[in-house]
Amino acid sequence: MKKLLVFVLTFLFVVACAKSPTGRSQFILVDSDTMAQMGLESFEAMKEEQKVSTNKNLNQYVQCVARPILKTLPADWQDGWEIVVFDSEQVNAFALPGRKIGVYTGILGVAENADQLAAIIGHEVGHVIANHGSERVSQSTAANAVMQGASLLSQGSEYQQAIMTGLGLGAQFGVLLPYSRTHESEADVIGLKYLIEAGFKAEESMALWENMNKLGGERPMEFMSTHPAPDTRINNLAKHIESYRSQGVKAQFSRPNCSR
């Protein structure tokens, strides 16, 4: 049984290797079609359960910002996106597998201009392009498999509870949370490239996180958080703005003229 468990886990890790757009190694078990279907179902449910904004100006504004970002994506990713503005005070936005983008009106008070909103949309689309949803589901699936296997192998041991507790904490703080922070930083970097190529101002991505930081509120220590600290994100963006410029990354289109 122990040999079989080791073989199965080793097999999963070998067959699940992939690469993100930044070249980072990924562990992905769930195929893109399955994730897309999950995204479609979730988005349809959200449209039924949450209030969709009918404000014509806001909808045109969000579409105006999003469309240039989508034009910078790889050719097979540019079409078929649905963009919905949700009438809610939530300071949030998201993109889902299945090419769905949701923007809450609450975040438009933090994103002071089109460039900052472009940073948000580019970041969220970056999550989808990099298959972060598939990666998170795969990591959780593998973590559960390891926990179940450890429980089986430690049955009858006086240390079983201690072993299971340690593995649970190890998975949370050693794998799942750091990978979540990695996803956020990677989406920032991917979205920044889209933002620059779409003709928006790169530095406004840093200003956005300065605005986010001003919102205040209690934050856990970074190693216990799913997201990097705002200062970490700002420094990372500054580094990659210079890196992209040195690589010759520049606007592919004229600066979008988007206003509320």
BALOBA-1460 file (C-alpha; in Angstrom, 3 decimals):
// residues 260
<rec num="1" residu="m" x="0.000" y="0.000" z="0.000"/>
<rec num="2" residu="k" x="2.830" y="2.396" z="0.893"/>
<rec num="3" residu="k" x="4.656" y="1.678" z="-2.371"/>
<rec num="4" residu="l" x="1.436" y="2.161" z="-4.349"/>
<rec num="5" residu="l" x="0.774" y="5.506" z="-2.640"/>
<rec num="6" residu="v" x="4.311" y="6.735" z="-3.371"/>
<rec num="7" residu="f" x="3.976" y="5.623" z="-7.006"/>
<rec num="8" residu="v" x="0.622" y="7.376" z="-7.484"/>
<rec num="9" residu="l" x="1.824" y="10.663" z="-5.940"/>
<rec num="10" residu="t" x="5.064" y="10.576" z="-7.948"/>
<rec num="11" residu="f" x="3.109" y="9.905" z="-11.137"/>
<rec num="12" residu="l" x="0.809" y="12.868" z="-10.463"/>
<rec num="13" residu="f" x="3.706" y="15.263" z="-10.000"/>
<rec num="14" residu="v" x="5.496" y="14.031" z="-13.139"/>
<rec num="15" residu="v" x="2.492" y="14.252" z="-15.483"/>
<rec num="16" residu="a" x="1.297" y="17.595" z="-14.119"/>
<rec num="17" residu="c" x="4.324" y="19.713" z="-15.088"/>
<rec num="18" residu="a" x="3.596" y="22.892" z="-17.070"/>
<rec num="19" residu="k" x="5.046" y="26.384" z="-17.590"/>
<rec num="20" residu="s" x="3.466" y="29.779" z="-16.900"/>
<rec num="21" residu="p" x="3.898" y="32.751" z="-19.307"/>
<rec num="22" residu="t" x="6.818" y="33.927" z="-17.141"/>
<rec num="23" residu="g" x="8.523" y="30.533" z="-17.391"/>
<rec num="24" residu="r" x="7.650" y="29.415" z="-13.862"/>
<rec num="25" residu="s" x="7.100" y="25.675" z="-13.403"/>
<rec num="26" residu="q" x="3.481" y="24.801" z="-12.627"/>
<rec num="27" residu="f" x="1.663" y="21.793" z="-11.199"/>
<rec num="28" residu="i" x="-1.603" y="21.379" z="-13.134"/>
<rec num="29" residu="l" x="-3.923" y="18.386" z="-13.007"/>
<rec num="30" residu="v" x="-7.200" y="19.983" z="-14.152"/>
<rec num="31" residu="d" x="-7.657" y="20.539" z="-17.885"/>
<rec num="32" residu="s" x="-8.612" y="23.912" z="-19.365"/>
<rec num="33" residu="d" x="-12.018" y="22.759" z="-20.643"/>
<rec num="34" residu="t" x="-13.068" y="21.704" z="-17.156"/>
<rec num="35" residu="m" x="-11.910" y="25.026" z="-15.708"/>
<rec num="36" residu="a" x="-13.686" y="26.978" z="-18.462"/>
<rec num="37" residu="q" x="-16.952" y="25.186" z="-17.734"/>
<rec num="38" residu="m" x="-16.554" y="25.907" z="-14.028"/>
<rec num="39" residu="g" x="-15.931" y="29.566" z="-14.832"/>
<rec num="40" residu="l" x="-18.980" y="29.811" z="-17.086"/>
<rec num="41" residu="e" x="-21.255" y="28.261" z="-14.486"/>
<rec num="42" residu="s" x="-19.915" y="30.496" z="-11.723"/>
<rec num="43" residu="f" x="-20.317" y="33.641" z="-13.829"/>
<rec num="44" residu="e" x="-23.884" y="32.850" z="-14.818"/>
<rec num="45" residu="a" x="-24.753" y="32.241" z="-11.179"/>
<rec num="46" residu="m" x="-23.197" y="35.574" z="-10.193"/>
<rec num="47" residu="k" x="-25.220" y="37.446" z="-12.810"/>
<rec num="48" residu="e" x="-28.393" y="35.948" z="-11.385"/>
<rec num="49" residu="e" x="-27.519" y="36.501" z="-7.735"/>
<rec num="50" residu="q" x="-25.846" y="39.936" z="-7.887"/>
<rec num="51" residu="k" x="-27.020" y="43.258" z="-9.235"/>
<rec num="52" residu="v" x="-25.653" y="44.064" z="-12.672"/>
<rec num="53" residu="s" x="-25.044" y="47.763" z="-13.299"/>
<rec num="54" residu="t" x="-27.233" y="49.406" z="-15.930"/>
<rec num="55" residu="n" x="-25.253" y="52.662" z="-15.811"/>
<rec num="56" residu="k" x="-24.462" y="53.238" z="-19.476"/>
<rec num="57" residu="n" x="-21.490" y="55.537" z="-18.855"/>
<rec num="58" residu="l" x="-19.811" y="53.173" z="-16.398"/>
<rec num="59" residu="n" x="-20.295" y="50.191" z="-18.680"/>
<rec num="60" residu="q" x="-18.843" y="52.064" z="-21.652"/>
<rec num="61" residu="y" x="-15.919" y="53.209" z="-19.521"/>
<rec num="62" residu="v" x="-15.041" y="49.701" z="-18.339"/>
<rec num="63" residu="q" x="-15.406" y="48.324" z="-21.868"/>
<rec num="64" residu="c" x="-13.191" y="51.134" z="-23.210"/>
<rec num="65" residu="v" x="-10.430" y="50.198" z="-20.762"/>
<rec num="66" residu="a" x="-10.764" y="46.433" z="-21.119"/>
<rec num="67" residu="r" x="-10.831" y="46.147" z="-24.913"/>
<rec num="68" residu="p" x="-7.283" y="47.465" z="-25.544"/>
<rec num="69" residu="i" x="-5.969" y="45.093" z="-22.868"/>
<rec num="70" residu="l" x="-7.648" y="42.144" z="-24.588"/>
<rec num="71" residu="k" x="-6.126" y="43.156" z="-27.944"/>
<rec num="72" residu="t" x="-2.638" y="42.636" z="-26.497"/>
<rec num="73" residu="l" x="-3.281" y="39.010" z="-25.517"/>
<rec num="74" residu="p" x="-1.965" y="36.070" z="-27.553"/>
<rec num="75" residu="a" x="-4.024" y="35.752" z="-30.747"/>
<rec num="76" residu="d" x="-6.006" y="32.724" z="-29.584"/>
<rec num="77" residu="w" x="-7.039" y="34.576" z="-26.400"/>
<rec num="78" residu="q" x="-8.272" y="37.861" z="-27.851"/>
<rec num="79" residu="d" x="-11.880" y="37.018" z="-28.719"/>
<rec num="80" residu="g" x="-14.941" y="35.793" z="-26.866"/>
<rec num="81" residu="w" x="-14.634" y="37.755" z="-23.611"/>
<rec num="82" residu="e" x="-17.705" y="38.899" z="-21.702"/>
<rec num="83" residu="i" x="-17.324" y="41.945" z="-19.444"/>
<rec num="84" residu="v" x="-19.913" y="42.729" z="-16.773"/>
<rec num="85" residu="v" x="-20.032" y="45.592" z="-14.269"/>
<rec num="86" residu="f" x="-21.608" y="44.606" z="-10.953"/>
<rec num="87" residu="d" x="-23.330" y="47.304" z="-8.910"/>
<rec num="88" residu="s" x="-21.702" y="46.719" z="-5.548"/>
<rec num="89" residu="e" x="-19.523" y="48.567" z="-3.034"/>
<rec num="90" residu="q" x="-17.030" y="45.691" z="-3.080"/>
<rec num="91" residu="v" x="-13.527" y="46.902" z="-3.903"/>
<rec num="92" residu="n" x="-12.862" y="44.046" z="-6.266"/>
<rec num="93" residu="a" x="-12.665" y="42.737" z="-9.809"/>
<rec num="94" residu="f" x="-12.043" y="39.286" z="-11.248"/>
<rec num="95" residu="a" x="-11.567" y="37.238" z="-14.396"/>
<rec num="96" residu="l" x="-12.625" y="33.622" z="-14.730"/>
<rec num="97" residu="p" x="-11.673" y="30.725" z="-16.997"/>
<rec num="98" residu="g" x="-14.194" y="30.747" z="-19.807"/>
<rec num="99" residu="r" x="-13.241" y="34.361" z="-20.659"/>
<rec num="100" residu="k" x="-15.397" y="36.230" z="-18.174"/>
<rec num="101" residu="i" x="-14.492" y="39.546" z="-16.532"/>
<rec num="102" residu="g" x="-16.352" y="41.115" z="-13.621"/>
<rec num="103" residu="v" x="-15.745" y="44.616" z="-12.268"/>
<rec num="104" residu="y" x="-17.448" y="45.872" z="-9.103"/>
<rec num="105" residu="t" x="-18.389" y="49.548" z="-9.062"/>
<rec num="106" residu="g" x="-16.715" y="49.847" z="-5.643"/>
<rec num="107" residu="i" x="-13.262" y="49.474" z="-7.157"/>
<rec num="108" residu="l" x="-13.854" y="52.421" z="-9.489"/>
<rec num="109" residu="g" x="-13.509" y="54.701" z="-6.480"/>
<rec num="110" residu="v" x="-10.007" y="53.357" z="-5.830"/>
<rec num="111" residu="a" x="-8.862" y="53.220" z="-9.455"/>
<rec num="112" residu="e" x="-8.742" y="56.971" z="-10.020"/>
<rec num="113" residu="n" x="-8.238" y="56.852" z="-13.780"/>
<rec num="114" residu="a" x="-8.308" y="54.566" z="-16.801"/>
<rec num="115" residu="d" x="-4.646" y="53.611" z="-16.402"/>
<rec num="116" residu="q" x="-5.245" y="52.288" z="-12.882"/>
<rec num="117" residu="l" x="-8.347" y="50.400" z="-13.971"/>
<rec num="118" residu="a" x="-6.280" y="48.928" z="-16.823"/>
<rec num="119" residu="a" x="-3.781" y="47.679" z="-14.228"/>
<rec num="120" residu="i" x="-6.613" y="45.906" z="-12.411"/>
<rec num="121" residu="i" x="-8.100" y="44.335" z="-15.533"/>
<rec num="122" residu="g" x="-4.680" y="43.339" z="-16.874"/>
<rec num="123" residu="h" x="-3.875" y="41.691" z="-13.545"/>
<rec num="124" residu="e" x="-7.133" y="39.725" z="-13.467"/>
<rec num="125" residu="v" x="-6.815" y="38.588" z="-17.083"/>
<rec num="126" residu="g" x="-3.232" y="37.588" z="-16.283"/>
<rec num="127" residu="h" x="-4.553" y="35.093" z="-13.743"/>
<rec num="128" residu="v" x="-6.590" y="33.397" z="-16.483"/>
<rec num="129" residu="i" x="-3.834" y="33.391" z="-19.110"/>
<rec num="130" residu="a" x="-1.428" y="31.865" z="-16.582"/>
<rec num="131" residu="n" x="-3.905" y="29.119" z="-15.598"/>
<rec num="132" residu="h" x="-3.731" y="30.106" z="-11.944"/>
<rec num="133" residu="g" x="-7.218" y="28.712" z="-11.306"/>
<rec num="134" residu="s" x="-6.180" y="25.295" z="-12.613"/>
<rec num="135" residu="e" x="-3.005" y="25.460" z="-10.567"/>
<rec num="136" residu="r" x="-4.818" y="26.287" z="-7.323"/>
<rec num="137" residu="v" x="-7.391" y="23.528" z="-7.817"/>
<rec num="138" residu="s" x="-4.597" y="21.074" z="-8.630"/>
<rec num="139" residu="q" x="-2.580" y="22.078" z="-5.563"/>
<rec num="140" residu="s" x="-5.595" y="21.651" z="-3.298"/>
<rec num="141" residu="t" x="-6.354" y="18.275" z="-4.858"/>
<rec num="142" residu="a" x="-2.767" y="17.099" z="-4.367"/>
<rec num="143" residu="a" x="-2.638" y="18.459" z="-0.803"/>
<rec num="144" residu="n" x="-5.802" y="16.550" z="0.056"/>
<rec num="145" residu="a" x="-4.354" y="13.396" z="-1.484"/>
<rec num="146" residu="v" x="-1.175" y="13.749" z="0.601"/>
<rec num="147" residu="m" x="-3.200" y="14.324" z="3.775"/>
<rec num="148" residu="q" x="-5.329" y="11.255" z="3.104"/>
<rec num="149" residu="g" x="-2.242" y="9.192" z="2.337"/>
<rec num="150" residu="a" x="-0.502" y="10.363" z="5.503"/>
<rec num="151" residu="s" x="-3.578" y="9.495" z="7.517"/>
<rec num="152" residu="l" x="-3.565" y="5.992" z="6.044"/>
<rec num="153" residu="l" x="0.145" y="5.451" z="6.643"/>
<rec num="154" residu="s" x="0.080" y="6.782" z="10.215"/>
<rec num="155" residu="q" x="-2.937" y="4.773" z="11.363"/>
<rec num="156" residu="g" x="-2.284" y="3.174" z="14.717"/>
<rec num="157" residu="s" x="0.646" y="5.471" z="15.494"/>
<rec num="158" residu="e" x="0.587" y="7.432" z="18.744"/>
<rec num="159" residu="y" x="1.870" y="10.415" z="16.723"/>
<rec num="160" residu="q" x="-0.912" y="10.331" z="14.125"/>
<rec num="161" residu="q" x="-2.626" y="13.521" z="15.320"/>
<rec num="162" residu="a" x="0.642" y="15.437" z="15.554"/>
<rec num="163" residu="i" x="1.643" y="14.263" z="12.081"/>
<rec num="164" residu="m" x="-1.678" y="15.315" z="10.556"/>
<rec num="165" residu="t" x="-1.615" y="18.714" z="12.277"/>
<rec num="166" residu="g" x="1.929" y="19.360" z="11.088"/>
<rec num="167" residu="l" x="1.117" y="18.381" z="7.535"/>
<rec num="168" residu="g" x="-1.959" y="20.623" z="7.558"/>
<rec num="169" residu="l" x="0.061" y="23.646" z="8.657"/>
<rec num="170" residu="g" x="2.831" y="22.753" z="6.231"/>
<rec num="171" residu="a" x="0.417" y="22.648" z="3.303"/>
<rec num="172" residu="q" x="-1.182" y="25.952" z="4.280"/>
<rec num="173" residu="f" x="1.898" y="28.048" z="5.042"/>
<rec num="174" residu="g" x="4.496" y="26.133" z="3.041"/>
<rec num="175" residu="v" x="2.619" y="25.593" z="-0.222"/>
<rec num="176" residu="l" x="-0.868" y="27.038" z="-0.651"/>
<rec num="177" residu="l" x="-0.364" y="30.557" z="0.716"/>
<rec num="178" residu="p" x="3.070" y="31.153" z="-0.831"/>
<rec num="179" residu="y" x="1.776" y="29.932" z="-4.177"/>
<rec num="180" residu="s" x="-1.195" y="32.269" z="-3.843"/>
<rec num="181" residu="r" x="1.213" y="35.174" z="-3.278"/>
<rec num="182" residu="t" x="3.260" y="33.946" z="-6.243"/>
<rec num="183" residu="h" x="0.125" y="33.989" z="-8.388"/>
<rec num="184" residu="e" x="-0.676" y="37.554" z="-7.357"/>
<rec num="185" residu="s" x="2.848" y="38.801" z="-8.099"/>
<rec num="186" residu="e" x="2.947" y="36.921" z="-11.389"/>
<rec num="187" residu="a" x="-0.437" y="38.340" z="-12.445"/>
<rec num="188" residu="d" x="0.878" y="41.830" z="-11.618"/>
<rec num="189" residu="v" x="3.862" y="41.270" z="-13.925"/>
<rec num="190" residu="i" x="1.817" y="39.736" z="-16.750"/>
<rec num="191" residu="g" x="-0.860" y="42.427" z="-16.488"/>
<rec num="192" residu="l" x="1.778" y="45.164" z="-16.487"/>
<rec num="193" residu="k" x="3.005" y="44.026" z="-19.900"/>
<rec num="194" residu="y" x="-0.555" y="44.072" z="-21.252"/>
<rec num="195" residu="l" x="-1.060" y="47.552" z="-19.796"/>
<rec num="196" residu="i" x="2.075" y="48.933" z="-21.462"/>
<rec num="197" residu="e" x="1.303" y="47.327" z="-24.831"/>
<rec num="198" residu="a" x="-2.270" y="48.639" z="-24.698"/>
<rec num="199" residu="g" x="-0.965" y="52.210" z="-24.425"/>
<rec num="200" residu="f" x="-1.694" y="52.925" z="-20.754"/>
<rec num="201" residu="k" x="0.763" y="54.500" z="-18.284"/>
<rec num="202" residu="a" x="2.834" y="51.864" z="-16.512"/>
<rec num="203" residu="e" x="3.570" y="53.946" z="-13.397"/>
<rec num="204" residu="e" x="-0.133" y="54.189" z="-12.631"/>
<rec num="205" residu="s" x="-0.037" y="50.514" z="-11.638"/>
<rec num="206" residu="m" x="2.093" y="51.555" z="-8.662"/>
<rec num="207" residu="a" x="-0.203" y="54.496" z="-7.882"/>
<rec num="208" residu="l" x="-3.093" y="52.036" z="-7.780"/>
<rec num="209" residu="w" x="-1.438" y="50.077" z="-4.986"/>
<rec num="210" residu="e" x="-0.657" y="53.257" z="-3.130"/>
<rec num="211" residu="n" x="-4.401" y="53.949" z="-3.237"/>
<rec num="212" residu="m" x="-5.129" y="50.408" z="-2.065"/>
<rec num="213" residu="n" x="-2.708" y="50.861" z="0.805"/>
<rec num="214" residu="k" x="-4.543" y="54.017" z="1.888"/>
<rec num="215" residu="l" x="-7.731" y="52.007" z="2.396"/>
<rec num="216" residu="g" x="-6.188" y="50.743" z="5.614"/>
<rec num="217" residu="g" x="-7.805" y="47.927" z="7.536"/>
<rec num="218" residu="e" x="-6.116" y="45.082" z="9.338"/>
<rec num="219" residu="r" x="-3.771" y="42.913" z="7.318"/>
<rec num="220" residu="p" x="-2.126" y="39.667" z="8.431"/>
<rec num="221" residu="m" x="1.635" y="39.350" z="8.314"/>
<rec num="222" residu="e" x="2.693" y="38.741" z="4.729"/>
<rec num="223" residu="f" x="3.785" y="35.119" z="5.236"/>
<rec num="224" residu="m" x="0.259" y="34.359" z="6.546"/>
<rec num="225" residu="s" x="-1.515" y="36.238" z="3.764"/>
<rec num="226" residu="t" x="-2.803" y="35.139" z="0.373"/>
<rec num="227" residu="h" x="-1.630" y="38.441" z="-1.140"/>
<rec num="228" residu="p" x="1.720" y="40.247" z="-1.099"/>
<rec num="229" residu="a" x="1.852" y="43.447" z="0.955"/>
<rec num="230" residu="p" x="1.141" y="46.620" z="-1.087"/>
<rec num="231" residu="d" x="4.743" y="47.840" z="-0.665"/>
<rec num="232" residu="t" x="6.003" y="44.498" z="-1.987"/>
<rec num="233" residu="r" x="3.743" y="44.819" z="-5.018"/>
<rec num="234" residu="i" x="4.821" y="48.407" z="-5.695"/>
<rec num="235" residu="n" x="8.515" y="47.478" z="-5.550"/>
<rec num="236" residu="n" x="7.937" y="44.470" z="-7.799"/>
<rec num="237" residu="l" x="6.069" y="46.607" z="-10.349"/>
<rec num="238" residu="a" x="8.796" y="49.274" z="-10.326"/>
<rec num="239" residu="k" x="11.438" y="46.612" z="-11.006"/>
<rec num="240" residu="h" x="9.492" y="45.128" z="-13.895"/>
<rec num="241" residu="i" x="8.630" y="48.499" z="-15.442"/>
<rec num="242" residu="e" x="12.365" y="49.097" z="-15.836"/>
<rec num="243" residu="s" x="12.888" y="45.532" z="-17.029"/>
<rec num="244" residu="y" x="10.196" y="45.794" z="-19.698"/>
<rec num="245" residu="r" x="11.601" y="49.111" z="-20.903"/>
<rec num="246" residu="s" x="15.069" y="47.640" z="-21.194"/>
<rec num="247" residu="q" x="13.558" y="44.775" z="-23.209"/>
<rec num="248" residu="g" x="11.904" y="47.236" z="-25.581"/>
<rec num="249" residu="v" x="8.307" y="46.507" z="-24.543"/>
<rec num="250" residu="k" x="6.210" y="49.444" z="-25.741"/>
<rec num="251" residu="a" x="2.696" y="50.484" z="-26.719"/>
<rec num="252" residu="q" x="1.209" y="48.660" z="-29.685"/>
<rec num="253" residu="f" x="-1.712" y="51.068" z="-29.937"/>
<rec num="254" residu="s" x="-2.436" y="54.759" z="-29.425"/>
<rec num="255" residu="r" x="-3.275" y="55.761" z="-25.873"/>
<rec num="256" residu="p" x="-6.932" y="54.828" z="-25.225"/>
<rec num="257" residu="n" x="-9.198" y="57.813" z="-24.603"/>
<rec num="258" residu="c" x="-11.445" y="56.435" z="-21.872"/>
<rec num="259" residu="s" x="-13.398" y="58.680" z="-19.508"/>
<rec num="260" residu="r" x="-16.361" y="58.179" z="-17.197"/>
